[in-house]
Amino acid sequence: MNVIPVGIWGGYPKANGATSAFLIEHEGFHCLVDCGSGVLASAQNYVPLEKLDAVVISHYHADHIADIGNLQYSRLINYYLGQPSPALPIYGHDRDKENFEKLSYKEQTIGVAIQETDIVHIGPFEVSFCETIHPVYCLALKFTVDGRSVTLTADTEWHDKLVEFASGTDLLISEANLYEEHLGKAPGHMAGSEAGRLAKLAGANRLVLTHLPLHGDPTDILRAAKGVYDGDAELAVVGKVYEV
């Protein structure tokens, strides 16, 4: 499978950027993970919107859902132009009923409820979930196909359960929103050293850092991660294809 970062920022995007989101592809199936601010514009560099086969939402903070409405409009416009597509499934938890109901729109998109205990087949992928520690209910995701896996932490503080969840993963995509001096001072996020520790304890083959802060120099976060994890680690690069 191929994993393409569509956006890398946390909170809101830098100019001409997008918040953290990833396109996961295998054998012509295209799944978008999260759809926050700027994601829709960026995603079109890698796949036509009508070719998206599924969307998975980790949680309902604005930087992960801000472009859902625009995605729904894109399909409605194609419908009016006589180019209808099958209803696009958007997977998200239903702990937040109001936001979950918004995933379904005029037969263009349909919300599909997911839970931590589920194992869901989305196209060729087997997708499993793990609740994270965040101010709102949030799910980490693991995509597995042909014996290979990609684990995305979504937004989270350090959580021991993630070690087992990510165990042996080929590619760990970890949030790393905090500099070391902010460790423990901001709820719901990890610093680079914690992302590195997670990769090390989980035995991940490769580490990619995302949900980066808009201030400071994120290479400091990468340096902290590498101080703990001696495997291949880098900051997510928009448009780069990570082969798994």
Backbone as CSV, one residue per row, in Angstrom:
resi,resn,N_x,N_y,N_z,CA_x,CA_y,CA_z,C_x,C_y,C_z
1,MET,0.844,-1.197,0.000,0.000,0.000,0.000,0.874,1.239,0.000
2,ASN,0.305,2.328,-0.472,0.986,3.616,-0.487,0.283,4.574,0.466
3,VAL,1.071,5.355,1.189,0.545,6.357,2.108,1.091,7.713,1.686
4,ILE,0.190,8.665,1.466,0.584,9.999,1.004,0.082,11.040,2.001
5,PRO,0.969,11.779,2.656,0.510,12.888,3.498,-0.152,13.975,2.639
6,VAL,-1.362,14.345,3.030,-2.096,15.411,2.345,-1.906,16.729,3.078
7,GLY,-1.792,16.648,4.394,-1.507,17.807,5.226,-0.769,17.336,6.468
8,ILE,-0.061,18.254,7.128,0.799,17.847,8.243,0.628,18.703,9.498
9,TRP,-0.212,19.752,9.448,-0.254,20.717,10.539,-1.347,20.393,11.544
10,GLY,-1.149,20.808,12.775,-2.158,20.669,13.813,-2.834,22.002,14.081
11,GLY,-4.111,21.971,14.406,-4.843,23.185,14.770,-5.413,23.908,13.575
12,TYR,-4.550,24.438,12.737,-4.957,25.080,11.490,-3.754,25.031,10.559
13,PRO,-3.966,25.179,9.255,-2.843,25.026,8.330,-2.033,26.305,8.169
14,LYS,-0.754,26.131,7.878,0.050,27.261,7.419,-0.446,27.693,6.043
15,ALA,-0.001,28.872,5.578,-0.403,29.360,4.262,-0.147,28.296,3.205
16,ASN,-1.179,28.040,2.386,-1.102,27.069,1.291,-0.899,25.637,1.777
17,GLY,-1.183,25.393,3.049,-1.020,24.051,3.602,-2.350,23.447,3.999
18,ALA,-2.281,22.343,4.738,-3.477,21.650,5.198,-3.185,21.003,6.538
19,THR,-4.233,20.795,7.308,-4.080,20.095,8.577,-3.847,18.606,8.329
20,SER,-3.421,17.917,9.357,-2.948,16.547,9.234,-4.003,15.622,8.620
21,ALA,-3.639,14.985,7.507,-4.520,14.054,6.805,-3.663,13.190,5.893
22,PHE,-4.155,11.995,5.601,-3.376,11.046,4.809,-4.270,10.310,3.819
23,LEU,-3.726,10.092,2.633,-4.379,9.281,1.614,-3.714,7.915,1.626
24,ILE,-4.503,6.870,1.829,-3.981,5.507,1.869,-4.555,4.754,0.674
25,GLU,-3.667,4.209,-0.160,-4.068,3.602,-1.424,-3.571,2.165,-1.517
26,HIS,-4.364,1.328,-2.155,-3.939,-0.036,-2.459,-4.792,-0.572,-3.596
27,GLU,-4.127,-0.995,-4.652,-4.789,-1.615,-5.800,-5.971,-0.794,-6.297
28,GLY,-5.753,0.523,-6.417,-6.763,1.410,-6.985,-7.829,1.886,-6.024
29,PHE,-7.770,1.461,-4.758,-8.731,1.914,-3.754,-8.106,3.076,-2.991
30,HIS,-8.868,4.164,-2.819,-8.346,5.385,-2.209,-9.150,5.723,-0.963
31,CYS,-8.485,5.741,0.184,-9.119,6.063,1.463,-8.445,7.288,2.062
32,LEU,-9.231,8.293,2.376,-8.730,9.511,3.006,-8.932,9.420,4.509
33,VAL,-7.874,9.674,5.264,-7.959,9.685,6.718,-7.932,11.129,7.207
34,ASP,-9.045,11.570,7.732,-9.299,12.919,8.231,-9.432,13.910,7.084
35,CYS,-10.213,14.975,7.354,-10.581,15.903,6.277,-10.749,17.305,6.854
36,GLY,-9.658,17.837,7.399,-9.686,19.150,8.022,-9.423,20.278,7.046
37,SER,-9.028,21.409,7.580,-8.879,22.629,6.795,-7.758,22.511,5.762
38,GLY,-8.094,22.796,4.513,-7.131,22.747,3.418,-6.950,21.375,2.800
39,VAL,-7.531,20.351,3.412,-7.298,18.987,2.946,-7.900,18.746,1.575
40,LEU,-9.094,19.280,1.335,-9.760,19.020,0.058,-8.956,19.573,-1.108
41,ALA,-8.421,20.782,-0.964,-7.610,21.367,-2.030,-6.336,20.565,-2.249
42,SER,-5.687,20.159,-1.165,-4.440,19.412,-1.281,-4.657,18.027,-1.869
43,ALA,-5.725,17.352,-1.444,-5.966,15.972,-1.880,-6.111,15.868,-3.390
44,GLN,-6.623,16.930,-4.020,-6.849,16.884,-5.459,-5.555,16.850,-6.267
45,ASN,-4.427,17.096,-5.615,-3.138,16.925,-6.291,-2.803,15.453,-6.492
46,TYR,-3.489,14.560,-5.772,-3.121,13.143,-5.770,-4.242,12.219,-6.215
47,VAL,-5.486,12.687,-6.123,-6.610,11.862,-6.568,-7.790,12.786,-6.868
48,PRO,-8.504,12.566,-7.986,-9.741,13.316,-8.207,-10.735,12.999,-7.092
49,LEU,-11.467,13.998,-6.638,-12.352,13.788,-5.499,-13.376,12.698,-5.761
50,GLU,-13.828,12.586,-7.019,-14.827,11.565,-7.325,-14.251,10.155,-7.293
51,LYS,-12.912,10.052,-7.221,-12.262,8.743,-7.146,-12.017,8.288,-5.704
52,LEU,-12.343,9.136,-4.732,-12.238,8.700,-3.346,-13.255,7.584,-3.100
53,ASP,-12.807,6.524,-2.450,-13.680,5.385,-2.185,-14.181,5.347,-0.747
54,ALA,-13.473,6.002,0.167,-13.879,5.999,1.576,-13.132,7.116,2.298
55,VAL,-13.715,7.561,3.403,-13.083,8.539,4.297,-13.233,7.993,5.714
56,VAL,-12.177,8.128,6.514,-12.241,7.749,7.924,-11.883,8.969,8.761
57,ILE,-12.706,9.275,9.731,-12.513,10.432,10.601,-12.127,9.939,11.999
58,SER,-11.001,10.421,12.502,-10.536,9.979,13.819,-11.345,10.600,14.952
59,HIS,-11.732,11.884,14.776,-12.530,12.579,15.786,-13.052,13.867,15.177
60,TYR,-13.856,14.591,15.950,-14.628,15.685,15.373,-14.122,17.080,15.724
61,HIS,-12.869,17.230,16.046,-12.302,18.571,16.138,-12.202,19.178,14.733
62,ALA,-12.290,20.509,14.675,-12.390,21.190,13.381,-11.224,20.882,12.451
63,ASP,-10.018,20.722,13.007,-8.869,20.486,12.138,-8.867,19.074,11.543
64,HIS,-9.922,18.303,11.837,-10.043,16.962,11.252,-11.327,16.784,10.446
65,ILE,-12.237,17.782,10.511,-13.500,17.645,9.776,-13.906,18.900,8.999
66,ALA,-13.097,19.949,9.032,-13.529,21.235,8.475,-13.919,21.169,7.007
67,ASP,-13.317,20.278,6.237,-13.611,20.206,4.802,-14.624,19.132,4.432
68,ILE,-15.241,18.492,5.415,-16.243,17.474,5.098,-17.390,18.067,4.285
69,GLY,-17.888,19.222,4.708,-18.989,19.852,3.980,-18.627,20.142,2.531
70,ASN,-17.419,20.628,2.298,-16.992,20.905,0.928,-16.888,19.622,0.107
71,LEU,-16.408,18.547,0.735,-16.351,17.261,0.044,-17.754,16.815,-0.353
72,GLN,-18.709,16.992,0.542,-20.082,16.622,0.217,-20.632,17.467,-0.929
73,TYR,-20.342,18.767,-0.930,-20.790,19.626,-2.018,-20.178,19.202,-3.348
74,SER,-18.930,18.773,-3.325,-18.278,18.370,-4.574,-19.026,17.224,-5.233
75,ARG,-19.537,16.312,-4.426,-20.269,15.182,-4.984,-21.666,15.601,-5.429
76,LEU,-22.263,16.525,-4.692,-23.576,17.025,-5.088,-23.491,17.785,-6.411
77,ILE,-22.447,18.585,-6.581,-22.273,19.316,-7.833,-22.108,18.355,-9.005
78,ASN,-21.310,17.317,-8.819,-21.163,16.316,-9.884,-22.495,15.651,-10.198
79,TYR,-23.308,15.429,-9.190,-24.638,14.850,-9.401,-25.473,15.781,-10.284
80,TYR,-25.455,17.078,-9.967,-26.226,18.030,-10.762,-25.696,18.133,-12.193
81,LEU,-24.416,17.870,-12.376,-23.813,17.908,-13.707,-24.028,16.612,-14.479
82,GLY,-24.779,15.703,-13.901,-25.046,14.443,-14.575,-23.930,13.436,-14.460
83,GLN,-23.085,13.619,-13.438,-21.966,12.702,-13.213,-22.039,12.143,-11.794
84,PRO,-23.134,11.434,-11.493,-23.305,10.944,-10.117,-22.311,9.856,-9.778
85,SER,-21.991,9.765,-8.505,-21.134,8.714,-7.968,-21.895,7.974,-6.882
86,PRO,-21.516,6.736,-6.612,-22.140,6.040,-5.474,-21.903,6.820,-4.186
87,ALA,-22.816,6.666,-3.246,-22.665,7.354,-1.961,-21.322,7.004,-1.335
88,LEU,-20.599,8.035,-0.908,-19.269,7.864,-0.323,-19.400,7.531,1.152
89,PRO,-18.895,6.390,1.609,-18.951,6.098,3.046,-17.930,6.931,3.812
90,ILE,-18.387,7.555,4.879,-17.510,8.295,5.777,-17.620,7.632,7.149
91,TYR,-16.532,7.024,7.589,-16.512,6.281,8.837,-16.119,7.213,9.986
92,GLY,-16.903,7.189,11.044,-16.605,7.984,12.224,-17.360,7.429,13.414
93,HIS,-16.889,7.705,14.619,-17.580,7.190,15.796,-18.888,7.950,16.008
94,ASP,-19.836,7.300,16.704,-21.131,7.934,16.944,-21.318,8.345,18.396
95,ARG,-20.207,8.506,19.124,-20.308,9.024,20.500,-20.801,10.478,20.491
96,ASP,-20.511,11.178,19.404,-20.978,12.549,19.200,-22.066,12.476,18.127
97,LYS,-23.312,12.352,18.562,-24.412,12.104,17.633,-24.574,13.227,16.616
98,GLU,-24.435,14.475,17.075,-24.655,15.612,16.184,-23.659,15.605,15.025
99,ASN,-22.379,15.435,15.339,-21.378,15.444,14.278,-21.430,14.171,13.435
100,PHE,-21.752,13.036,14.048,-21.861,11.810,13.263,-22.972,11.940,12.228
101,GLU,-24.104,12.516,12.607,-25.215,12.649,11.660,-24.852,13.543,10.478
102,LYS,-23.927,14.469,10.676,-23.515,15.352,9.579,-22.673,14.631,8.525
103,LEU,-22.221,13.418,8.825,-21.438,12.677,7.832,-22.306,12.183,6.679
104,SER,-23.610,12.102,6.892,-24.540,11.694,5.839,-25.157,12.943,5.218
105,TYR,-25.174,12.982,3.876,-25.651,14.198,3.209,-26.283,13.859,1.863
106,LYS,-27.595,14.036,1.767,-28.358,13.986,0.513,-27.973,12.824,-0.397
107,GLU,-27.776,11.666,0.182,-27.430,10.457,-0.561,-26.093,10.561,-1.296
108,GLN,-25.312,11.613,-0.996,-23.983,11.759,-1.598,-22.915,11.129,-0.704
109,THR,-23.111,11.248,0.601,-22.220,10.593,1.571,-23.083,9.911,2.613
110,ILE,-22.550,8.869,3.201,-23.287,8.156,4.240,-22.355,7.864,5.408
111,GLY,-22.781,8.252,6.608,-21.982,8.002,7.793,-22.061,6.542,8.216
112,VAL,-20.911,5.977,8.555,-20.827,4.590,9.013,-20.170,4.610,10.388
113,ALA,-20.880,4.106,11.398,-20.383,4.175,12.771,-19.271,3.158,12.998
114,ILE,-18.228,3.589,13.709,-17.130,2.715,14.110,-16.943,2.824,15.610
115,GLN,-16.435,1.753,16.213,-16.181,1.698,17.645,-14.789,1.122,17.882
116,GLU,-14.285,1.349,19.071,-12.942,0.872,19.386,-12.822,-0.635,19.225
117,THR,-13.864,-1.365,19.507,-13.800,-2.824,19.461,-14.007,-3.399,18.063
118,ASP,-14.273,-2.550,17.089,-14.568,-3.023,15.735,-13.306,-3.415,14.975
119,ILE,-13.461,-4.353,14.066,-12.512,-4.577,12.982,-13.330,-4.459,11.706
120,VAL,-13.044,-3.438,10.920,-13.865,-3.089,9.771,-13.083,-3.342,8.488
121,HIS,-13.750,-3.886,7.497,-13.131,-4.049,6.186,-13.564,-2.879,5.303
122,ILE,-12.593,-2.069,4.929,-12.818,-0.906,4.080,-12.034,-1.146,2.794
123,GLY,-12.733,-1.498,1.731,-12.034,-1.890,0.507,-11.115,-3.059,0.810
124,PRO,-9.838,-2.976,0.412,-8.910,-4.078,0.665,-8.338,-4.083,2.076
125,PHE,-8.650,-3.057,2.869,-8.011,-2.886,4.169,-8.827,-3.511,5.298
126,GLU,-8.120,-4.110,6.244,-8.698,-4.445,7.538,-8.299,-3.321,8.488
127,VAL,-9.285,-2.656,9.060,-9.014,-1.472,9.881,-9.466,-1.740,11.314
128,SER,-8.552,-1.520,12.254,-8.857,-1.673,13.673,-8.596,-0.340,14.373
129,PHE,-9.047,-0.242,15.620,-9.105,1.047,16.298,-8.650,0.929,17.754
130,CYS,-8.208,2.064,18.293,-7.810,2.144,19.694,-8.155,3.537,20.204
131,GLU,-8.891,3.611,21.303,-9.217,4.912,21.865,-7.955,5.603,22.351
132,THR,-7.848,6.888,22.088,-6.693,7.672,22.516,-7.065,8.539,23.715
133,ILE,-6.091,9.277,24.218,-6.336,10.234,25.293,-6.323,11.631,24.687
134,HIS,-7.507,12.215,24.593,-7.689,13.503,23.930,-8.906,14.164,24.572
135,PRO,-9.036,15.484,24.493,-10.187,16.126,25.129,-11.549,15.646,24.618
136,VAL,-11.599,15.111,23.393,-12.824,14.490,22.896,-12.502,13.048,22.504
137,TYR,-13.531,12.231,22.369,-13.338,10.829,21.994,-12.659,10.761,20.636
138,CYS,-11.582,10.012,20.569,-10.744,9.961,19.373,-10.217,8.543,19.213
139,LEU,-10.086,8.102,17.972,-9.648,6.747,17.686,-8.366,6.740,16.861
140,ALA,-7.351,6.028,17.363,-6.197,5.686,16.536,-6.633,4.595,15.566
141,LEU,-5.911,4.490,14.452,-6.313,3.600,13.369,-5.151,2.727,12.936
142,LYS,-5.441,1.479,12.600,-4.438,0.613,11.990,-5.025,0.003,10.716
143,PHE,-4.336,0.240,9.589,-4.729,-0.323,8.297,-3.798,-1.493,7.989
144,THR,-4.378,-2.644,7.715,-3.594,-3.843,7.417,-4.049,-4.435,6.091
145,VAL,-3.083,-4.803,5.259,-3.378,-5.486,4.007,-2.168,-6.328,3.633
146,ASP,-2.409,-7.540,3.191,-1.340,-8.449,2.751,-0.225,-8.575,3.788
147,GLY,-0.602,-8.599,5.064,0.379,-8.782,6.120,1.212,-7.559,6.454
148,ARG,0.894,-6.407,5.875,1.616,-5.156,6.149,0.662,-4.180,6.818
149,SER,1.201,-3.314,7.671,0.309,-2.422,8.416,0.857,-1.007,8.523
150,VAL,-0.100,-0.080,8.599,0.174,1.326,8.882,-0.668,1.702,10.096
151,THR,-0.042,2.282,11.110,-0.760,2.705,12.308,-0.684,4.225,12.424
152,LEU,-1.840,4.849,12.605,-1.926,6.299,12.780,-2.443,6.569,14.192
153,THR,-1.676,7.308,14.976,-2.074,7.537,16.362,-3.263,8.468,16.490
154,ALA,-3.546,9.267,15.459,-4.477,10.389,15.581,-3.986,11.303,16.699
155,ASP,-4.878,12.066,17.323,-4.474,13.022,18.359,-4.505,12.323,19.717
156,THR,-3.403,12.424,20.458,-3.364,11.711,21.726,-2.220,12.165,22.614
157,GLU,-2.423,12.043,23.900,-1.324,12.054,24.857,-0.670,10.676,24.842
158,TRP,0.424,10.535,25.587,1.014,9.200,25.738,-0.035,8.261,26.314
159,HIS,-0.102,7.061,25.736,-1.113,6.084,26.142,-0.485,4.702,26.011
160,ASP,-0.353,3.985,27.119,0.289,2.670,27.085,-0.397,1.715,26.111
161,LYS,-1.702,1.844,25.950,-2.430,0.944,25.062,-1.946,1.061,23.611
162,LEU,-1.411,2.208,23.247,-0.946,2.396,21.867,0.263,1.532,21.557
163,VAL,1.045,1.173,22.564,2.219,0.336,22.331,1.784,-1.022,21.780
164,GLU,0.835,-1.636,22.456,0.334,-2.926,21.968,-0.392,-2.767,20.644
165,PHE,-1.180,-1.698,20.520,-1.947,-1.480,19.294,-1.035,-1.341,18.080
166,ALA,0.090,-0.648,18.247,1.007,-0.399,17.134,2.089,-1.464,17.005
167,SER,2.047,-2.491,17.835,3.131,-3.479,17.883,3.434,-4.074,16.513
168,GLY,4.709,-3.991,16.126,5.174,-4.593,14.887,4.734,-3.895,13.623
169,THR,4.165,-2.708,13.733,3.664,-2.028,12.540,4.814,-1.650,11.603
170,ASP,4.541,-1.688,10.320,5.571,-1.337,9.339,5.805,0.167,9.280
171,LEU,4.734,0.937,9.431,4.845,2.393,9.402,3.981,2.964,10.515
172,LEU,4.610,3.691,11.420,3.896,4.387,12.493,3.832,5.864,12.142
173,ILE,2.620,6.367,11.989,2.400,7.792,11.751,1.895,8.376,13.061
174,SER,2.777,9.109,13.724,2.471,9.576,15.073,2.323,11.087,15.118
175,GLU,1.317,11.509,15.852,1.237,12.931,16.143,2.426,13.339,17.003
176,ALA,2.892,14.563,16.816,4.008,15.090,17.603,3.840,16.607,17.640
177,ASN,2.852,17.042,18.378,2.442,18.440,18.349,3.206,19.323,19.328
178,LEU,3.994,18.693,20.223,4.604,19.462,21.303,6.131,19.455,21.237
179,TYR,6.718,20.594,21.558,8.151,20.648,21.826,8.393,20.119,23.243
180,GLU,9.613,19.706,23.502,9.909,19.062,24.782,9.593,19.961,25.973
181,GLU,9.768,21.262,25.814,9.493,22.161,26.939,7.999,22.252,27.257
182,HIS,7.157,21.770,26.325,5.713,21.800,26.552,5.168,20.435,26.963
183,LEU,6.044,19.471,27.118,5.624,18.124,27.474,4.865,18.129,28.798
184,GLY,3.652,17.573,28.785,2.833,17.513,29.982,2.065,18.776,30.292
185,LYS,2.243,19.815,29.471,1.579,21.090,29.741,0.388,21.351,28.830
186,ALA,0.209,20.529,27.789,-0.902,20.703,26.853,-1.648,19.384,26.744
187,PRO,-2.927,19.358,27.088,-3.667,18.086,27.086,-3.896,17.562,25.671
188,GLY,-3.813,16.238,25.546,-4.237,15.602,24.311,-3.200,15.455,23.236
189,HIS,-1.918,15.752,23.526,-0.894,15.686,22.488,0.418,15.147,23.048
190,MET,1.297,14.721,22.131,2.592,14.163,22.499,3.726,15.033,21.977
191,ALA,4.871,14.896,22.624,6.110,15.509,22.161,6.887,14.503,21.314
192,GLY,7.933,15.000,20.651,8.721,14.140,19.785,9.327,12.950,20.507
193,SER,9.802,13.163,21.728,10.407,12.062,22.475,9.397,10.962,22.754
194,GLU,8.138,11.329,22.981,7.108,10.332,23.237,6.771,9.560,21.966
195,ALA,6.728,10.240,20.843,6.504,9.552,19.570,7.642,8.572,19.294
196,GLY,8.879,8.999,19.576,10.017,8.109,19.406,9.955,6.921,20.344
197,ARG,9.542,7.178,21.573,9.407,6.084,22.545,8.350,5.088,22.093
198,LEU,7.227,5.593,21.568,6.175,4.714,21.079,6.691,3.839,19.940
199,ALA,7.412,4.448,19.000,7.956,3.683,17.877,8.927,2.610,18.364
200,LYS,9.742,2.968,19.342,10.726,2.013,19.862,10.047,0.848,20.576
201,LEU,9.135,1.142,21.492,8.490,0.088,22.267,7.592,-0.791,21.411
202,ALA,6.984,-0.193,20.378,6.107,-0.952,19.495,6.888,-1.752,18.457
203,GLY,8.182,-1.479,18.326,8.976,-2.164,17.323,8.597,-1.771,15.911
204,ALA,8.199,-0.513,15.732,7.812,-0.031,14.401,9.030,0.001,13.480
205,ASN,8.814,-0.329,12.228,9.910,-0.313,11.258,10.280,1.095,10.814
206,ARG,9.305,2.013,10.866,9.561,3.367,10.392,8.616,4.311,11.118
207,LEU,9.072,5.550,11.346,8.290,6.551,12.073,8.171,7.816,11.238
208,VAL,6.945,8.290,11.093,6.672,9.560,10.417,5.883,10.436,11.386
209,LEU,6.324,11.667,11.576,5.715,12.593,12.533,4.790,13.567,11.819
210,THR,3.627,13.796,12.420,2.633,14.679,11.813,1.926,15.487,12.894
211,HIS,0.891,16.247,12.494,0.148,17.132,13.396,1.126,18.088,14.071
212,LEU,1.953,18.689,13.257,3.072,19.500,13.737,2.614,20.879,14.177
213,PRO,3.332,21.509,15.124,2.966,22.847,15.583,3.329,23.901,14.542
214,LEU,2.640,25.019,14.614,2.839,26.094,13.646,3.925,27.063,14.073
215,HIS,4.382,26.949,15.294,5.429,27.830,15.806,6.717,27.027,15.967
216,GLY,7.820,27.738,16.065,9.094,27.075,16.310,9.604,26.317,15.097
217,ASP,10.550,25.433,15.322,11.196,24.659,14.268,10.907,23.174,14.497
218,PRO,10.016,22.579,13.692,9.655,21.173,13.912,10.824,20.191,13.811
219,THR,11.934,20.620,13.225,13.077,19.701,13.214,13.572,19.424,14.637
220,ASP,13.263,20.313,15.576,13.591,20.043,16.977,12.774,18.864,17.504
221,ILE,11.541,18.750,17.033,10.688,17.627,17.426,11.243,16.328,16.848
222,LEU,11.674,16.378,15.597,12.277,15.196,14.980,13.549,14.793,15.714
223,ARG,14.348,15.769,16.089,15.591,15.478,16.812,15.293,14.774,18.141
224,ALA,14.236,15.222,18.820,13.855,14.584,20.091,13.394,13.149,19.863
225,ALA,12.654,12.915,18.787,12.196,11.556,18.476,13.378,10.642,18.169
226,LYS,14.339,11.152,17.410,15.511,10.352,17.053,16.410,10.089,18.250
227,GLY,16.298,10.920,19.271,17.070,10.679,20.477,16.611,9.445,21.240
228,VAL,15.407,8.966,20.919,14.844,7.797,21.594,14.757,6.598,20.655
229,TYR,14.415,6.856,19.416,14.161,5.807,18.423,15.271,5.824,17.388
230,ASP,15.948,4.690,17.214,17.092,4.664,16.303,16.747,4.118,14.925
231,GLY,15.465,3.952,14.647,15.037,3.527,13.317,14.893,4.718,12.380
232,ASP,14.328,4.461,11.207,14.110,5.495,10.203,12.977,6.405,10.665
233,ALA,13.266,7.696,10.861,12.268,8.650,11.338,12.375,9.942,10.545
234,GLU,11.233,10.564,10.276,11.231,11.838,9.558,9.932,12.581,9.822
235,LEU,9.964,13.876,9.540,8.739,14.664,9.524,7.961,14.317,8.258
236,ALA,6.651,14.215,8.369,5.827,13.923,7.200,6.044,14.996,6.132
237,VAL,6.132,14.554,4.888,6.324,15.451,3.746,5.091,15.360,2.865
238,VAL,4.412,16.462,2.673,3.203,16.466,1.853,3.535,16.001,0.439
239,GLY,2.778,15.041,-0.045,2.930,14.552,-1.397,3.928,13.406,-1.537
240,LYS,4.727,13.158,-0.523,5.675,12.044,-0.599,4.910,10.729,-0.508
241,VAL,5.324,9.751,-1.305,4.688,8.443,-1.277,5.514,7.509,-0.385
242,TYR,4.907,7.071,0.703,5.522,6.117,1.613,4.995,4.729,1.247
243,GLU,5.858,3.902,0.719,5.456,2.558,0.310,5.563,1.600,1.495
244,VAL,4.535,0.814,1.692,4.515,-0.159,2.787,4.282,-1.545,2.198
